[in-house]
Amino acid sequence: MSMETPLRKVRGMGSAHTGASHFIYQRVTAAALVPLTLWFAVSVIGLVGVGEVDAMMFLSLPMHAILMGLFVLTLLYHLALGLQEVIIDYVPHQIFKFLLIFAVYGFAVIAAFFCLFALASIAIA
């Protein structure tokens, strides 16, 4: 006679032991986005009414370029983590889950590349 429940006897359906790290990454990126979003909002408000040249001069300063890069990377990673959770929770078919998660992370990587490339071209020029 076994003390295990029938649910415990099911093979391959146990915990994957990855939920805690995913949860921590979401919270860390959310916490990092608070000051970065405040900096971004203050910067955008400060740039209202200035010309394109002044905005590019603002982003060419190393501190602002680094903060903008961190903001973009953190925001895209947080977005990908959140959408991954939504997909995992609400998409019923495994192949669709895989394709959607691949598309989300692909979009995040491509968007990060183009944003950082544009930022680097502004900062270097």
Backbone torsions as a table, in degrees:
resi	resn	phi	psi	omega
1	MET	NA	128.3	-177.6
2	SER	-101.1	146.2	177.7
3	MET	-89.9	-1.8	-179.1
4	GLU	-76.7	144.6	175.8
5	THR	-78.9	160.1	177.7
6	PRO	-59.6	-32.9	179.0
7	LEU	-66.3	-35.0	-179.3
8	ARG	-69.1	-27.4	-176.9
9	LYS	-77.4	-14.2	-179.1
10	VAL	-68.6	129.7	-177.6
11	ARG	-89.9	143.4	174.2
12	GLY	75.5	8.3	-178.1
13	MET	-115.3	15.7	-178.2
14	GLY	-84.1	-170.3	-178.4
15	SER	-69.2	141.4	177.6
16	ALA	-88.5	-8.5	178.2
17	HIS	60.4	33.4	177.0
18	THR	-121.7	-3.8	-176.3
19	GLY	-67.3	-35.4	-177.4
20	ALA	-66.9	-42.2	-179.0
21	SER	-67.6	-38.5	177.9
22	HIS	-62.7	-43.0	178.4
23	PHE	-61.3	-44.1	-179.4
24	ILE	-65.8	-42.3	178.3
25	TYR	-61.0	-40.8	178.2
26	GLN	-62.4	-43.1	-178.1
27	ARG	-70.8	-38.0	179.4
28	VAL	-66.4	-44.0	178.7
29	THR	-66.8	-36.1	176.9
30	ALA	-64.3	-42.7	178.7
31	ALA	-66.0	-37.4	178.9
32	ALA	-70.4	-29.6	-179.3
33	LEU	-73.4	-20.7	-179.0
34	VAL	-62.0	-57.7	179.2
35	PRO	-68.7	-34.0	179.7
36	LEU	-66.4	-37.4	177.9
37	THR	-69.6	-38.6	175.5
38	LEU	-61.6	-44.8	177.1
39	TRP	-60.9	-44.0	-179.2
40	PHE	-62.8	-44.0	-179.2
41	ALA	-64.5	-44.1	178.4
42	VAL	-64.4	-39.3	178.9
43	SER	-65.0	-44.3	-179.8
44	VAL	-65.2	-42.6	178.3
45	ILE	-63.0	-39.0	178.2
46	GLY	-68.0	-23.7	-178.4
47	LEU	-93.9	1.1	179.1
48	VAL	-65.2	127.4	176.7
49	GLY	89.6	-6.7	178.0
50	VAL	-89.2	164.3	-179.0
51	GLY	-80.8	174.2	-179.8
52	GLU	-64.2	-37.2	-179.1
53	VAL	-64.9	-42.0	179.2
54	ASP	-65.9	-37.8	178.2
55	ALA	-66.1	-39.4	178.0
56	MET	-69.4	-35.0	176.0
57	MET	-65.0	-37.8	177.3
58	PHE	-60.7	-45.8	-178.9
59	LEU	-76.8	-13.9	178.9
60	SER	-80.4	-13.2	175.4
61	LEU	-70.5	135.6	-174.1
62	PRO	-57.7	-41.5	-178.0
63	MET	-63.7	-42.9	-178.8
64	HIS	-71.0	-36.0	178.0
65	ALA	-65.8	-42.0	179.2
66	ILE	-66.1	-44.9	179.2
67	LEU	-63.6	-39.1	178.3
68	MET	-66.3	-40.5	176.9
69	GLY	-62.3	-43.8	177.2
70	LEU	-63.6	-40.3	178.8
71	PHE	-61.6	-47.1	-178.0
72	VAL	-64.8	-47.1	-178.6
73	LEU	-64.1	-44.6	-179.6
74	THR	-65.6	-42.4	179.9
75	LEU	-62.9	-45.0	-179.4
76	LEU	-67.2	-38.5	178.6
77	TYR	-67.4	-41.9	177.7
78	HIS	-63.4	-40.1	176.8
79	LEU	-61.0	-46.5	-178.9
80	ALA	-64.6	-40.4	178.1
81	LEU	-62.9	-44.4	-179.5
82	GLY	-65.9	-44.4	178.7
83	LEU	-66.8	-32.4	176.2
84	GLN	-62.1	-42.1	178.7
85	GLU	-63.5	-43.0	178.8
86	VAL	-62.4	-43.8	179.7
87	ILE	-63.4	-45.4	-178.6
88	ILE	-63.0	-38.7	-176.6
89	ASP	-76.5	-32.8	-168.0
90	TYR	-119.0	-7.4	177.9
91	VAL	-96.5	121.4	-171.4
92	PRO	-79.1	-28.7	-173.1
93	HIS	-98.3	136.1	-175.4
94	GLN	-62.3	-41.0	-177.5
95	ILE	-66.9	-37.6	177.0
96	PHE	-67.7	-38.0	176.1
97	LYS	-58.6	-49.2	-178.8
98	PHE	-60.3	-46.9	-177.9
99	LEU	-64.8	-41.8	-179.8
100	LEU	-68.4	-41.9	178.2
101	ILE	-65.3	-39.9	175.6
102	PHE	-61.1	-41.9	179.5
103	ALA	-66.0	-40.6	-179.6
104	VAL	-64.1	-48.7	-179.8
105	TYR	-69.6	-33.1	174.9
106	GLY	-63.5	-44.5	176.5
107	PHE	-60.4	-43.9	-178.1
108	ALA	-62.6	-41.6	-179.8
109	VAL	-67.7	-44.6	-179.5
110	ILE	-65.3	-43.4	179.0
111	ALA	-64.1	-40.8	177.9
112	ALA	-63.2	-42.3	179.1
113	PHE	-60.0	-50.0	-177.7
114	PHE	-67.0	-38.9	178.4
115	CYS	-65.4	-44.7	-180.0
116	LEU	-69.7	-33.7	175.8
117	PHE	-64.6	-44.7	178.6
118	ALA	-64.2	-41.7	179.2
119	LEU	-64.4	-41.9	178.5
120	ALA	-66.2	-38.6	179.1
121	SER	-67.8	-32.8	175.3
122	ILE	-71.8	-44.4	-176.3
123	ALA	-68.3	-33.8	-177.6
124	ILE	-80.8	-35.7	-176.7
125	ALA	-71.3	NA	NA
